[in-house]
Amino acid sequence: MVLPITGSSYGEEAKSDVIDKRYGLGAILGKSYDPTHDIDLYMLSVSLLYDYERIWRHGAPEPLRFKVEYSVGAAREKKMRLIASLNMFALYYLDFLNGDIIKPYVEGGIGIIYTDFQVRGQGLKINFNPQMGIGAEFNSSSKGAYFLSLRLHHISNGGIDDDNRGVNSALMIFGRYF
């Protein structure tokens, strides 16, 4: 890959307009709060983080990223049940709050989720999965960064079925980008 030289002096560094994609691996812990407090979520996630403009091919602010995340694990409501989701997020770094070690962000997105359980009135096992949250990356070395995120997580079928009781949860995700 050839990097273009920017600026007018020879002393300036070469820069690339394209930000390389990053891979992430994380552990998710969650707890439902509506309609019941009895559902615990335990998942592993794999994510890809891209420069937003690279995926959507239109102008976007520099701190905006696009993330694809696949999660699989278990939900415990009386017994362990399978849960799996595929989501996409817009992730926006809050550059004005950056420090030497910490890089905060906000994120929001939607996807689909399969749950091998249903609460009363839920209707379907395959549902929509909107989420939003806040988080931060913690730089540990030049090879990667750890991240911690707190999210609000919703499961419902969006009115596709007459029974559409949603499940709302709070999640904590801890992981590392490579």
N, C-alpha and C positions, 0 to 999 in steps of 0.2 A: 504494500500500500504506500503510495507516495503522498506525503503530507505537504500541503501548500504553505509557503512562507507568507505570513501576514505582517503588515506594518511596513515602515519605510526604512528601518535600520537593520543592518546585518546582525545586530546583537539580540534581536527578538527571537523567541523560540518558534518552532514550527507548531502549528495547531491544526486540528482536524475539525471539520464542521459536523462530523458524525460521531456520536457517542456509542462505543461498543456495547453490545448487550451484556447483561450480567445474569448469572444463574444464582438462585437462592434456594436454600433448604431450611425449613422451619418446623417447629412444633407448636401446635395450637391447643390451648385449653379454653373451654368455654362453659358457661352456665346459663340456662334459660331463666328468664324473669317473667315471661308472659306467654301463654296462659297459666303456666305452672313453673315452679322453681325446682322441679324434680328431674330435669334433663341435664346431664353432664356431657360435654363434647370433648373428645380426645382425637386429634388428627395430626398427620404429617402432611406438609405441603412442599411442593416443588414449584418454583416460580421463575419466569423469565422477565427481565426488566429491559425495556427498549427506550431509545429516544423517541418521543411521541411523533415527531415529524417523519421519522423513518418508516413508521407503520401507516400513518394516516395521510401522508403526502400533502400537507397544507401547513401554512405558517402556524407556529405555536410558541408560547413563551419558552425560553431556554430551560427553566427549572421543571418543565412538565415532562413526565415519563408515562409510558404505557406498560402495564404489567399484566401478564397472563399467569394464573395460578391454578394448579390442580391440587386438591386436597382429598385425602382418604383416611378413614379411621372409624371410630366407634362412637355411638351415642349410648349413654346408659340411662334408661328409664325402666326401672325394675329389672331389666336384663340388658346385656350388651347387644347393640344392633349396628348394622353397617350404615355408614354415611360417606358420600362421595360428592365432590362438587368441582365444577370447572367455571372459573370466574375471570373477568377482565376488569381492570382498574385504571383510572387516571390517577397518577401519583404526582403531587406537586411539592417540590422542596421549598421550604420557607427560608430562602437564602439570607434574609435579613436577620435571622436568628442563629445562623451558623456560628459555631465555635471551632477551635482547633480539633476537637475530638468528636463533637456531636453535630449532626445534620438532621434537623427536624423536618417532618413532612405531614401533609394531609392526603388522604386517599378516599376514593369512592368508586363503586362499580356495581356490576350486576353479573349474574351467571345463572347456571342451572345446578340443581342439587337433587340427589337421590337420598332419601331417608328410608330405612327399613323399619320405620315406626310411623305412626300417625297419632296426633292428639285428637280428641273428640271434635268432630266438625272440620277436620283438615281436608278431607276429600281425596287428595292424590299423594303418591309417594315421590313423584317427580315434580319439582316446583321451581319457581324463580327464587333467586338468592341475592337480593340487593344488600350491600354492605357499605359502611363508611367508618372512617377511623382517623386516628392520629398516631404518629410514630416518630421514631428517630433511628438514624444509623449511627453507630459508634465505631470510628476508625481505629483499628488495632494494628494495622500494618499496610504496606502498599499492595498486599495481595488480596485484601478483602475487608469487609466490614460486617460487624454484627448489627442486627436490627431488633427492635422491640416495638410492637404495635398494639394498640387497643382499638377494638372495633365493635360497632353495633351491627348485629347480624340478624337478618329477617328471612323467614321461609314462608312462602305462600304461593298459590297458583294464579294469582292475579285475576281471579274471576273466571278462569277457564271452566272450573267446576262450580256447581251451585254451593257446595260445601267449601268454604275458603277460610277456615280459621287458621291464622298465621301462628308461627312460633317465633318469639323474639329472644335473642341471647346476647350476651356480652362475651367477647373473645379476647384472649391475650395471645399474641404470636411472638415467639422468640426464635431467631435463626441467624443465618450468616449468608452474605452474598459472596460469590467466588468470581 
